[in-house]
Amino acid sequence: MTTVAPFLRHAPQTAPLPLVLDSPHSGEHYPDDFGHAPPRDVVRQAEDTHVARLYGVAPKLGATLIEAMFPRAYIDANRSLDDIDPAMLADAWPTPLSVSRKTEQGIGLLWRKARDGTPMYDRKLTAAEVQLRIDRWYRPYHAALAAELDALHRAFGAVWHIDCHSMPAIGDAYSDDAGRPRKDFVLGDRDGTTCAPEFTALVAETLTALGYSVAVNDPYKGVEIVRRYGRPQERRHSLQIELNRRLYMNETTLEPTVDYKKLEADLERLLAAVSGYVQRKV
Ligand SMILES: [Zn+2]
């Protein structure tokens, strides 16, 4: 049996900055006990494939990058632990559940359906196997991210965090904008509550200057990760960034396109601007 760590921590390769990136949805290690019903290539449509690699330059600029190894279709690190559809379970959940809009859409902590609409499981999940996913994968990922943010906040008195994602080019049945084409980037700060507005503005202005279209909090505001770690009044700033997948990959095959390198270079420019900003603020 191989042992796969729940996350990889890419340490700064130069003087560390209080800047952390995390990629919770790009994991490609499918645990043996997943037991999904659709073929793997259909299940993989849920991934934010390549996102951790696209930001791979971050440690060279002094940032820390935390990368999830597990797929979000197995357990979603960007959901709260009580966001479970009880109808997916074979037995009772031991603590109260709070079903969100995401679970109603089938994409809560556990995904009810694959992105093509077919059921993710041909069985009910036992509470014990869900608990194992939480303890083996979800909790260590959050513990690593929280420890990183806390240590840097202690050392610098402030910390900036970018929660890195990608999104389908066009809104699908799992979103509130079905059929609508997306902008190149969508920034989410939960309506200005998870980071200072000037941080969101810096990222938006940098991307706009690079020629990209940018939306803020529409259709994605940010979910559990920025909600949990963003406390701007304590100088803890968390911003979610969604990349449009058409900028870098074929959404069916998940293969990078010829445009991948350009996006990668532009993300390096973005991170250079962000690291300059962070250095001015500490
Ligand atoms: Zn994502």
Boltz pocket constraint, residues with backbone or C-beta under 6 A from the ligand:
constraints:
  - pocket:
      binder: B
      contacts: [[A, 25], [A, 48], [A, 164], [A, 165], [A, 166]]
      max_distance: 6.0
